[in-house]
Amino acid sequence: MEKSVRIFRSFEQADESDSKADAQLTPQERIELVIRLREQRHPGSSEQPMERVIRVRRLGED
């Protein structure tokens, strides 16, 4: 992943930009990001398999 610096006039603009960037990630990129963040937080955790969890929710449910 390429590192970059962006400057915004407000937190709202920064949040909107982050949301757009996150939405453009492929499913594989999202998984790789989770694995990388998990390894940073818990070194050595990449040797342990991640538990697979899925929930089906109706639109509009919180």
PQR file of N, CA, C, O and H, with PARSE charges and radii, in Angstrom:
ATOM      1  N   MET A   1       0.851  -1.175   0.000 -0.4000 1.5000
ATOM      2  CA  MET A   1       0.000   0.000   0.000 -0.0000 2.0000
ATOM      3  C   MET A   1       0.894   1.234   0.000  0.5500 1.7000
ATOM      4  O   MET A   1       1.845   1.324   0.776 -0.5500 1.4000
ATOM      5  N   GLU A   2       0.587   2.159  -0.854 -0.4000 1.5000
ATOM      6  CA  GLU A   2       1.371   3.386  -0.976 -0.0000 2.0000
ATOM      7  C   GLU A   2       0.987   4.372   0.119  0.5500 1.7000
ATOM      8  O   GLU A   2      -0.195   4.602   0.374 -0.5500 1.4000
ATOM      9  H   GLU A   2      -0.186   2.086  -1.484  0.4000 1.0000
ATOM     10  N   LYS A   3       1.988   4.946   0.757 -0.4000 1.5000
ATOM     11  CA  LYS A   3       1.737   5.949   1.790 -0.0000 2.0000
ATOM     12  C   LYS A   3       1.641   7.317   1.131  0.5500 1.7000
ATOM     13  O   LYS A   3       2.394   7.627   0.208 -0.5500 1.4000
ATOM     14  H   LYS A   3       2.948   4.759   0.549  0.4000 1.0000
ATOM     15  N   SER A   4       0.715   8.127   1.611 -0.4000 1.5000
ATOM     16  CA  SER A   4       0.570   9.479   1.072 -0.0000 2.0000
ATOM     17  C   SER A   4       0.052  10.403   2.167  0.5500 1.7000
ATOM     18  O   SER A   4      -0.482   9.957   3.183 -0.5500 1.4000
ATOM     19  H   SER A   4       0.103   7.875   2.361  0.4000 1.0000
ATOM     20  N   VAL A   5       0.222  11.690   1.938 -0.4000 1.5000
ATOM     21  CA  VAL A   5      -0.256  12.713   2.868 -0.0000 2.0000
ATOM     22  C   VAL A   5      -1.247  13.581   2.118  0.5500 1.7000
ATOM     23  O   VAL A   5      -0.979  14.025   1.002 -0.5500 1.4000
ATOM     24  H   VAL A   5       0.656  12.052   1.113  0.4000 1.0000
ATOM     25  N   ARG A   6      -2.393  13.819   2.737 -0.4000 1.5000
ATOM     26  CA  ARG A   6      -3.401  14.695   2.145 -0.0000 2.0000
ATOM     27  C   ARG A   6      -3.792  15.739   3.178  0.5500 1.7000
ATOM     28  O   ARG A   6      -3.879  15.440   4.369 -0.5500 1.4000
ATOM     29  H   ARG A   6      -2.611  13.458   3.644  0.4000 1.0000
ATOM     30  N   ILE A   7      -4.025  16.948   2.727 -0.4000 1.5000
ATOM     31  CA  ILE A   7      -4.402  18.043   3.619 -0.0000 2.0000
ATOM     32  C   ILE A   7      -5.822  18.468   3.269  0.5500 1.7000
ATOM     33  O   ILE A   7      -6.144  18.686   2.101 -0.5500 1.4000
ATOM     34  H   ILE A   7      -3.954  17.190   1.759  0.4000 1.0000
ATOM     35  N   PHE A   8      -6.676  18.586   4.298 -0.4000 1.5000
ATOM     36  CA  PHE A   8      -8.073  18.957   4.102 -0.0000 2.0000
ATOM     37  C   PHE A   8      -8.394  20.197   4.919  0.5500 1.7000
ATOM     38  O   PHE A   8      -7.720  20.507   5.902 -0.5500 1.4000
ATOM     39  H   PHE A   8      -6.414  18.409   5.247  0.4000 1.0000
ATOM     40  N   ARG A   9      -9.420  20.889   4.498 -0.4000 1.5000
ATOM     41  CA  ARG A   9      -9.843  22.105   5.198 -0.0000 2.0000
ATOM     42  C   ARG A   9     -10.706  21.799   6.419  0.5500 1.7000
ATOM     43  O   ARG A   9     -10.873  22.649   7.293 -0.5500 1.4000
ATOM     44  H   ARG A   9      -9.967  20.638   3.700  0.4000 1.0000
ATOM     45  N   SER A  10     -11.257  20.581   6.478 -0.4000 1.5000
ATOM     46  CA  SER A  10     -12.109  20.234   7.618 -0.0000 2.0000
ATOM     47  C   SER A  10     -12.043  18.730   7.876  0.5500 1.7000
ATOM     48  O   SER A  10     -11.622  17.954   7.018 -0.5500 1.4000
ATOM     49  H   SER A  10     -11.122  19.891   5.767  0.4000 1.0000
ATOM     50  N   PHE A  11     -12.468  18.339   9.074 -0.4000 1.5000
ATOM     51  CA  PHE A  11     -12.533  16.921   9.401 -0.0000 2.0000
ATOM     52  C   PHE A  11     -13.578  16.226   8.539  0.5500 1.7000
ATOM     53  O   PHE A  11     -13.419  15.057   8.188 -0.5500 1.4000
ATOM     54  H   PHE A  11     -12.811  18.969   9.771  0.4000 1.0000
ATOM     55  N   GLU A  12     -14.650  16.944   8.197 -0.4000 1.5000
ATOM     56  CA  GLU A  12     -15.702  16.363   7.372 -0.0000 2.0000
ATOM     57  C   GLU A  12     -15.160  15.987   5.994  0.5500 1.7000
ATOM     58  O   GLU A  12     -15.471  14.914   5.477 -0.5500 1.4000
ATOM     59  H   GLU A  12     -14.780  17.893   8.483  0.4000 1.0000
ATOM     60  N   GLN A  13     -14.357  16.861   5.400 -0.4000 1.5000
ATOM     61  CA  GLN A  13     -13.754  16.560   4.099 -0.0000 2.0000
ATOM     62  C   GLN A  13     -12.822  15.352   4.206  0.5500 1.7000
ATOM     63  O   GLN A  13     -12.804  14.494   3.323 -0.5500 1.4000
ATOM     64  H   GLN A  13     -14.104  17.733   5.819  0.4000 1.0000
ATOM     65  N   ALA A  14     -12.064  15.291   5.272 -0.4000 1.5000
ATOM     66  CA  ALA A  14     -11.148  14.164   5.470 -0.0000 2.0000
ATOM     67  C   ALA A  14     -11.926  12.863   5.623  0.5500 1.7000
ATOM     68  O   ALA A  14     -11.557  11.849   5.032 -0.5500 1.4000
ATOM     69  H   ALA A  14     -12.079  15.988   5.990  0.4000 1.0000
ATOM     70  N   ASP A  15     -12.997  12.882   6.409 -0.4000 1.5000
ATOM     71  CA  ASP A  15     -13.816  11.688   6.605 -0.0000 2.0000
ATOM     72  C   ASP A  15     -14.448  11.239   5.293  0.5500 1.7000
ATOM     73  O   ASP A  15     -14.485  10.043   5.001 -0.5500 1.4000
ATOM     74  H   ASP A  15     -13.297  13.706   6.890  0.4000 1.0000
ATOM     75  N   GLU A  16     -14.943  12.183   4.504 -0.4000 1.5000
ATOM     76  CA  GLU A  16     -15.560  11.854   3.217 -0.0000 2.0000
ATOM     77  C   GLU A  16     -14.532  11.218   2.277  0.5500 1.7000
ATOM     78  O   GLU A  16     -14.830  10.242   1.588 -0.5500 1.4000
ATOM     79  H   GLU A  16     -14.913  13.154   4.742  0.4000 1.0000
ATOM     80  N   SER A  17     -13.340  11.772   2.258 -0.4000 1.5000
ATOM     81  CA  SER A  17     -12.278  11.228   1.417 -0.0000 2.0000
ATOM     82  C   SER A  17     -11.900   9.814   1.860  0.5500 1.7000
ATOM     83  O   SER A  17     -11.710   8.930   1.025 -0.5500 1.4000
ATOM     84  H   SER A  17     -13.098  12.564   2.818  0.4000 1.0000
ATOM     85  N   ASP A  18     -11.794   9.605   3.167 -0.4000 1.5000
ATOM     86  CA  ASP A  18     -11.486   8.271   3.687 -0.0000 2.0000
ATOM     87  C   ASP A  18     -12.573   7.271   3.307  0.5500 1.7000
ATOM     88  O   ASP A  18     -12.274   6.140   2.924 -0.5500 1.4000
ATOM     89  H   ASP A  18     -11.949  10.324   3.844  0.4000 1.0000
ATOM     90  N   SER A  19     -13.826   7.683   3.410 -0.4000 1.5000
ATOM     91  CA  SER A  19     -14.940   6.796   3.071 -0.0000 2.0000
ATOM     92  C   SER A  19     -14.898   6.400   1.600  0.5500 1.7000
ATOM     93  O   SER A  19     -15.121   5.239   1.255 -0.5500 1.4000
ATOM     94  H   SER A  19     -14.070   8.602   3.720  0.4000 1.0000
ATOM     95  N   LYS A  20     -14.611   7.369   0.736 -0.4000 1.5000
ATOM     96  CA  LYS A  20     -14.521   7.075  -0.700 -0.0000 2.0000
ATOM     97  C   LYS A  20     -13.366   6.120  -0.991  0.5500 1.7000
ATOM     98  O   LYS A  20     -13.510   5.190  -1.784 -0.5500 1.4000
ATOM     99  H   LYS A  20     -14.430   8.312   1.016  0.4000 1.0000
ATOM    100  N   ALA A  21     -12.232   6.351  -0.354 -0.4000 1.5000
ATOM    101  CA  ALA A  21     -11.066   5.481  -0.562 -0.0000 2.0000
ATOM    102  C   ALA A  21     -11.360   4.066  -0.065  0.5500 1.7000
ATOM    103  O   ALA A  21     -11.004   3.090  -0.726 -0.5500 1.4000
ATOM    104  H   ALA A  21     -12.116   7.107   0.291  0.4000 1.0000
ATOM    105  N   ASP A  22     -12.003   3.950   1.088 -0.4000 1.5000
ATOM    106  CA  ASP A  22     -12.346   2.634   1.630 -0.0000 2.0000
ATOM    107  C   ASP A  22     -13.317   1.897   0.712  0.5500 1.7000
ATOM    108  O   ASP A  22     -13.198   0.685   0.533 -0.5500 1.4000
ATOM    109  H   ASP A  22     -12.292   4.742   1.625  0.4000 1.0000
ATOM    110  N   ALA A  23     -14.270   2.610   0.134 -0.4000 1.5000
ATOM    111  CA  ALA A  23     -15.260   1.999  -0.749 -0.0000 2.0000
ATOM    112  C   ALA A  23     -14.626   1.470  -2.029  0.5500 1.7000
ATOM    113  O   ALA A  23     -15.173   0.563  -2.656 -0.5500 1.4000
ATOM    114  H   ALA A  23     -14.367   3.595   0.280  0.4000 1.0000
ATOM    115  N   GLN A  24     -13.491   2.018  -2.425 -0.4000 1.5000
ATOM    116  CA  GLN A  24     -12.832   1.594  -3.658 -0.0000 2.0000
ATOM    117  C   GLN A  24     -11.918   0.384  -3.466  0.5500 1.7000
ATOM    118  O   GLN A  24     -11.412  -0.165  -4.444 -0.5500 1.4000
ATOM    119  H   GLN A  24     -13.047   2.755  -1.916  0.4000 1.0000
ATOM    120  N   LEU A  25     -11.702  -0.036  -2.229 -0.4000 1.5000
ATOM    121  CA  LEU A  25     -10.858  -1.201  -1.980 -0.0000 2.0000
ATOM    122  C   LEU A  25     -11.553  -2.466  -2.471  0.5500 1.7000
ATOM    123  O   LEU A  25     -12.766  -2.617  -2.327 -0.5500 1.4000
ATOM    124  H   LEU A  25     -12.113   0.410  -1.434  0.4000 1.0000
ATOM    125  N   THR A  26     -10.772  -3.369  -3.050 -0.4000 1.5000
ATOM    126  CA  THR A  26     -11.323  -4.660  -3.451 -0.0000 2.0000
ATOM    127  C   THR A  26     -11.481  -5.527  -2.203  0.5500 1.7000
ATOM    128  O   THR A  26     -10.863  -5.245  -1.176 -0.5500 1.4000
ATOM    129  H   THR A  26      -9.787  -3.247  -3.167  0.4000 1.0000
ATOM    130  N   PRO A  27     -12.296  -6.572  -2.276 -0.5600 1.5000
ATOM    131  CA  PRO A  27     -12.413  -7.465  -1.120  0.2800 2.0000
ATOM    132  C   PRO A  27     -11.054  -8.028  -0.681  0.5500 1.7000
ATOM    133  O   PRO A  27     -10.791  -8.148   0.516 -0.5500 1.4000
ATOM    134  N   GLN A  28     -10.201  -8.369  -1.636 -0.4000 1.5000
ATOM    135  CA  GLN A  28      -8.879  -8.896  -1.293 -0.0000 2.0000
ATOM    136  C   GLN A  28      -8.039  -7.847  -0.568  0.5500 1.7000
ATOM    137  O   GLN A  28      -7.338  -8.175   0.390 -0.5500 1.4000
ATOM    138  H   GLN A  28     -10.414  -8.272  -2.608  0.4000 1.0000
ATOM    139  N   GLU A  29      -8.099  -6.595  -1.011 -0.4000 1.5000
ATOM    140  CA  GLU A  29      -7.355  -5.518  -0.345 -0.0000 2.0000
ATOM    141  C   GLU A  29      -7.858  -5.307   1.079  0.5500 1.7000
ATOM    142  O   GLU A  29      -7.071  -5.022   1.981 -0.5500 1.4000
ATOM    143  H   GLU A  29      -8.668  -6.329  -1.789  0.4000 1.0000
ATOM    144  N   ARG A  30      -9.154  -5.444   1.281 -0.4000 1.5000
ATOM    145  CA  ARG A  30      -9.728  -5.287   2.622 -0.0000 2.0000
ATOM    146  C   ARG A  30      -9.234  -6.380   3.563  0.5500 1.7000
ATOM    147  O   ARG A  30      -8.896  -6.115   4.717 -0.5500 1.4000
ATOM    148  H   ARG A  30      -9.793  -5.676   0.548  0.4000 1.0000
ATOM    149  N   ILE A  31      -9.198  -7.608   3.059 -0.4000 1.5000
ATOM    150  CA  ILE A  31      -8.706  -8.720   3.876 -0.0000 2.0000
ATOM    151  C   ILE A  31      -7.237  -8.515   4.213  0.5500 1.7000
ATOM    152  O   ILE A  31      -6.828  -8.720   5.356 -0.5500 1.4000
ATOM    153  H   ILE A  31      -9.473  -7.823   2.122  0.4000 1.0000
ATOM    154  N   GLU A  32      -6.434  -8.109   3.217 -0.4000 1.5000
ATOM    155  CA  GLU A  32      -5.010  -7.871   3.455 -0.0000 2.0000
ATOM    156  C   GLU A  32      -4.798  -6.765   4.481  0.5500 1.7000
ATOM    157  O   GLU A  32      -3.881  -6.843   5.298 -0.5500 1.4000
ATOM    158  H   GLU A  32      -6.766  -7.943   2.289  0.4000 1.0000
ATOM    159  N   LEU A  33      -5.634  -5.745   4.443 -0.4000 1.5000
ATOM    160  CA  LEU A  33      -5.537  -4.651   5.407 -0.0000 2.0000
ATOM    161  C   LEU A  33      -5.845  -5.142   6.823  0.5500 1.7000
ATOM    162  O   LEU A  33      -5.149  -4.781   7.772 -0.5500 1.4000
ATOM    163  H   LEU A  33      -6.379  -5.682   3.779  0.4000 1.0000
ATOM    164  N   VAL A  34      -6.875  -5.957   6.961 -0.4000 1.5000
ATOM    165  CA  VAL A  34      -7.222  -6.512   8.278 -0.0000 2.0000
ATOM    166  C   VAL A  34      -6.074  -7.367   8.811  0.5500 1.7000
ATOM    167  O   VAL A  34      -5.718  -7.276   9.986 -0.5500 1.4000
ATOM    168  H   VAL A  34      -7.440  -6.251   6.190  0.4000 1.0000
ATOM    169  N   ILE A  35      -5.501  -8.191   7.947 -0.4000 1.5000
ATOM    170  CA  ILE A  35      -4.391  -9.049   8.373 -0.0000 2.0000
ATOM    171  C   ILE A  35      -3.194  -8.208   8.794  0.5500 1.7000
ATOM    172  O   ILE A  35      -2.555  -8.504   9.803 -0.5500 1.4000
ATOM    173  H   ILE A  35      -5.790  -8.265   6.993  0.4000 1.0000
ATOM    174  N   ARG A  36      -2.883  -7.162   8.030 -0.4000 1.5000
ATOM    175  CA  ARG A  36      -1.745  -6.291   8.355 -0.0000 2.0000
ATOM    176  C   ARG A  36      -1.977  -5.567   9.686  0.5500 1.7000
ATOM    177  O   ARG A  36      -1.066  -5.488  10.511 -0.5500 1.4000
ATOM    178  H   ARG A  36      -3.403  -6.921   7.210  0.4000 1.0000
ATOM    179  N   LEU A  37      -3.189  -5.038   9.901 -0.4000 1.5000
ATOM    180  CA  LEU A  37      -3.496  -4.351  11.159 -0.0000 2.0000
ATOM    181  C   LEU A  37      -3.467  -5.317  12.342  0.5500 1.7000
ATOM    182  O   LEU A  37      -2.991  -4.972  13.424 -0.5500 1.4000
ATOM    183  H   LEU A  37      -3.929  -5.103   9.231  0.4000 1.0000
ATOM    184  N   ARG A  38      -3.973  -6.511  12.129 -0.4000 1.5000
ATOM    185  CA  ARG A  38      -3.966  -7.534  13.183 -0.0000 2.0000
ATOM    186  C   ARG A  38      -2.531  -7.885  13.572  0.5500 1.7000
ATOM    187  O   ARG A  38      -2.223  -8.031  14.755 -0.5500 1.4000
ATOM    188  H   ARG A  38      -4.359  -6.791  11.250  0.4000 1.0000
ATOM    189  N   GLU A  39      -1.655  -8.022  12.575 -0.4000 1.5000
ATOM    190  CA  GLU A  39      -0.259  -8.360  12.846 -0.0000 2.0000
ATOM    191  C   GLU A  39       0.448  -7.226  13.588  0.5500 1.7000
ATOM    192  O   GLU A  39       1.302  -7.483  14.437 -0.5500 1.4000
ATOM    193  H   GLU A  39      -1.905  -7.904  11.614  0.4000 1.0000
ATOM    194  N   GLN A  40       0.103  -5.973  13.276 -0.4000 1.5000
ATOM    195  CA  GLN A  40       0.698  -4.839  13.987 -0.0000 2.0000
ATOM    196  C   GLN A  40       0.277  -4.839  15.454  0.5500 1.7000
ATOM    197  O   GLN A  40       1.092  -4.589  16.342 -0.5500 1.4000
ATOM    198  H   GLN A  40      -0.591  -5.764  12.586  0.4000 1.0000
ATOM    199  N   ARG A  41      -0.982  -5.116  15.697 -0.4000 1.5000
ATOM    200  CA  ARG A  41      -1.522  -5.073  17.060 -0.0000 2.0000
ATOM    201  C   ARG A  41      -1.114  -6.293  17.875  0.5500 1.7000
ATOM    202  O   ARG A  41      -0.850  -6.193  19.073 -0.5500 1.4000
ATOM    203  H   ARG A  41      -1.645  -5.319  14.976  0.4000 1.0000
ATOM    204  N   HIS A  42      -1.066  -7.449  17.209 -0.4000 1.5000
ATOM    205  CA  HIS A  42      -0.762  -8.719  17.877 -0.0000 2.0000
ATOM    206  C   HIS A  42       0.313  -9.453  17.078  0.5500 1.7000
ATOM    207  O   HIS A  42      -0.006 -10.342  16.289 -0.5500 1.4000
ATOM    208  H   HIS A  42      -1.280  -7.530  16.236  0.4000 1.0000
ATOM    209  N   PRO A  43       1.587  -9.093  17.275 -0.5600 1.5000
ATOM    210  CA  PRO A  43       2.666  -9.750  16.523  0.2800 2.0000
ATOM    211  C   PRO A  43       2.615 -11.271  16.677  0.5500 1.7000
ATOM    212  O   PRO A  43       2.392 -11.792  17.770 -0.5500 1.4000
ATOM    213  N   GLY A  44       2.825 -11.964  15.567 -0.4000 1.5000
ATOM    214  CA  GLY A  44       2.791 -13.424  15.582 -0.0000 2.0000
ATOM    215  C   GLY A  44       1.409 -13.999  15.383  0.5500 1.7000
ATOM    216  O   GLY A  44       1.257 -15.216  15.272 -0.5500 1.4000
ATOM    217  H   GLY A  44       3.006 -11.541  14.679  0.4000 1.0000
ATOM    218  N   SER A  45       0.400 -13.155  15.335 -0.4000 1.5000
ATOM    219  CA  SER A  45      -0.970 -13.653  15.204 -0.0000 2.0000
ATOM    220  C   SER A  45      -1.256 -14.194  13.811  0.5500 1.7000
ATOM    221  O   SER A  45      -2.241 -14.905  13.616 -0.5500 1.4000
ATOM    222  H   SER A  45       0.523 -12.166  15.425  0.4000 1.0000
ATOM    223  N   SER A  46      -0.411 -13.866  12.842 -0.4000 1.5000
ATOM    224  CA  SER A  46      -0.670 -14.322  11.476 -0.0000 2.0000
ATOM    225  C   SER A  46      -0.518 -15.837  11.350  0.5500 1.7000
ATOM    226  O   SER A  46      -1.009 -16.429  10.389 -0.5500 1.4000
ATOM    227  H   SER A  46       0.389 -13.288  13.001  0.4000 1.0000
ATOM    228  N   GLU A  47       0.163 -16.473  12.320 -0.4000 1.5000
ATOM    229  CA  GLU A  47       0.284 -17.926  12.284 -0.0000 2.0000
ATOM    230  C   GLU A  47      -1.003 -18.609  12.745  0.5500 1.7000
ATOM    231  O   GLU A  47      -1.230 -19.780  12.438 -0.5500 1.4000
ATOM    232  H   GLU A  47       0.562 -15.991  13.101  0.4000 1.0000
ATOM    233  N   GLN A  48      -1.838 -17.884  13.477 -0.4000 1.5000
ATOM    234  CA  GLN A  48      -3.109 -18.438  13.943 -0.0000 2.0000
ATOM    235  C   GLN A  48      -4.181 -18.124  12.908  0.5500 1.7000
ATOM    236  O   GLN A  48      -4.267 -16.991  12.435 -0.5500 1.4000
ATOM    237  H   GLN A  48      -1.654 -16.933  13.726  0.4000 1.0000
ATOM    238  N   PRO A  49      -4.996 -19.105  12.554 -0.5600 1.5000
ATOM    239  CA  PRO A  49      -6.049 -18.813  11.574  0.2800 2.0000
ATOM    240  C   PRO A  49      -7.110 -17.888  12.166  0.5500 1.7000
ATOM    241  O   PRO A  49      -7.398 -17.930  13.362 -0.5500 1.4000
ATOM    242  N   MET A  50      -7.680 -17.057  11.304 -0.4000 1.5000
ATOM    243  CA  MET A  50      -8.769 -16.181  11.744 -0.0000 2.0000
ATOM    244  C   MET A  50     -10.065 -16.985  11.754  0.5500 1.7000
ATOM    245  O   MET A  50     -10.325 -17.774  10.846 -0.5500 1.4000
ATOM    246  H   MET A  50      -7.447 -17.022  10.332  0.4000 1.0000
ATOM    247  N   GLU A  51     -10.860 -16.779  12.774 -0.4000 1.5000
ATOM    248  CA  GLU A  51     -12.146 -17.448  12.862 -0.0000 2.0000
ATOM    249  C   GLU A  51     -13.079 -16.843  11.821  0.5500 1.7000
ATOM    250  O   GLU A  51     -13.183 -15.622  11.700 -0.5500 1.4000
ATOM    251  H   GLU A  51     -10.649 -16.138  13.512  0.4000 1.0000
ATOM    252  N   ARG A  52     -13.751 -17.700  11.080 -0.4000 1.5000
ATOM    253  CA  ARG A  52     -14.676 -17.201  10.064 -0.0000 2.0000
ATOM    254  C   ARG A  52     -16.046 -16.985  10.699  0.5500 1.7000
ATOM    255  O   ARG A  52     -16.608 -17.883  11.327 -0.5500 1.4000
ATOM    256  H   ARG A  52     -13.667 -18.691  11.179  0.4000 1.0000
ATOM    257  N   VAL A  53     -16.559 -15.793  10.524 -0.4000 1.5000
ATOM    258  CA  VAL A  53     -17.851 -15.428  11.097 -0.0000 2.0000
ATOM    259  C   VAL A  53     -18.655 -14.724  10.024  0.5500 1.7000
ATOM    260  O   VAL A  53     -18.131 -13.881   9.296 -0.5500 1.4000
ATOM    261  H   VAL A  53     -16.103 -15.064  10.014  0.4000 1.0000
ATOM    262  N   ILE A  54     -19.926 -15.070   9.928 -0.4000 1.5000
ATOM    263  CA  ILE A  54     -20.797 -14.391   8.969 -0.0000 2.0000
ATOM    264  C   ILE A  54     -22.162 -14.198   9.612  0.5500 1.7000
ATOM    265  O   ILE A  54     -22.666 -15.071  10.318 -0.5500 1.4000
ATOM    266  H   ILE A  54     -20.351 -15.755  10.519  0.4000 1.0000
ATOM    267  N   ARG A  55     -22.739 -13.056   9.358 -0.4000 1.5000
ATOM    268  CA  ARG A  55     -24.091 -12.760   9.826 -0.0000 2.0000
ATOM    269  C   ARG A  55     -24.864 -12.179   8.663  0.5500 1.7000
ATOM    270  O   ARG A  55     -24.354 -11.335   7.926 -0.5500 1.4000
ATOM    271  H   ARG A  55     -22.330 -12.347   8.784  0.4000 1.0000
ATOM    272  N   VAL A  56     -26.074 -12.623   8.502 -0.4000 1.5000
ATOM    273  CA  VAL A  56     -26.951 -12.075   7.476 -0.0000 2.0000
ATOM    274  C   VAL A  56     -27.897 -11.113   8.171  0.5500 1.7000
ATOM    275  O   VAL A  56     -28.585 -11.483   9.122 -0.5500 1.4000
ATOM    276  H   VAL A  56     -26.488 -13.309   9.101  0.4000 1.0000
ATOM    277  N   ARG A  57     -27.928  -9.876   7.693 -0.4000 1.5000
ATOM    278  CA  ARG A  57     -28.769  -8.857   8.317 -0.0000 2.0000
ATOM    279  C   ARG A  57     -29.670  -8.247   7.261  0.5500 1.7000
ATOM    280  O   ARG A  57     -29.306  -8.154   6.088 -0.5500 1.4000
ATOM    281  H   ARG A  57     -27.369  -9.576   6.921  0.4000 1.0000
ATOM    282  N   ARG A  58     -30.831  -7.840   7.687 -0.4000 1.5000
ATOM    283  CA  ARG A  58     -31.758  -7.153   6.792 -0.0000 2.0000
ATOM    284  C   ARG A  58     -31.339  -5.699   6.673  0.5500 1.7000
ATOM    285  O   ARG A  58     -30.806  -5.122   7.621 -0.5500 1.4000
ATOM    286  H   ARG A  58     -31.127  -7.915   8.639  0.4000 1.0000
ATOM    287  N   LEU A  59     -31.576  -5.111   5.517 -0.4000 1.5000
ATOM    288  CA  LEU A  59     -31.265  -3.700   5.328 -0.0000 2.0000
ATOM    289  C   LEU A  59     -32.015  -2.864   6.350  0.5500 1.7000
ATOM    290  O   LEU A  59     -33.199  -3.096   6.598 -0.5500 1.4000
ATOM    291  H   LEU A  59     -32.009  -5.580   4.747  0.4000 1.0000
ATOM    292  N   GLY A  60     -31.344  -1.907   6.934 -0.4000 1.5000
ATOM    293  CA  GLY A  60     -31.964  -1.019   7.902 -0.0000 2.0000
ATOM    294  C   GLY A  60     -31.839  -1.488   9.339  0.5500 1.7000
ATOM    295  O   GLY A  60     -32.158  -0.734  10.258 -0.5500 1.4000
ATOM    296  H   GLY A  60     -30.382  -1.719   6.732  0.4000 1.0000
ATOM    297  N   GLU A  61     -31.377  -2.725   9.560 -0.4000 1.5000
ATOM    298  CA  GLU A  61     -31.167  -3.198  10.925 -0.0000 2.0000
ATOM    299  C   GLU A  61     -29.900  -2.582  11.488  0.5500 1.7000
ATOM    300  O   GLU A  61     -28.918  -2.405  10.766 -0.5500 1.4000
ATOM    301  H   GLU A  61     -31.118  -3.337   8.813  0.4000 1.0000
ATOM    302  N   ASP A  62     -29.915  -2.259  12.759 -0.4000 1.5000
ATOM    303  CA  ASP A  62     -28.715  -1.721  13.411 -0.0000 2.0000
ATOM    304  C   ASP A  62     -27.949  -2.805  14.091  0.5500 1.7000
ATOM    305  O   ASP A  62     -26.909  -2.542  14.694 -0.5500 1.4000
ATOM    306  H   ASP A  62     -30.712  -2.402  13.345  0.4000 1.0000
TER
END
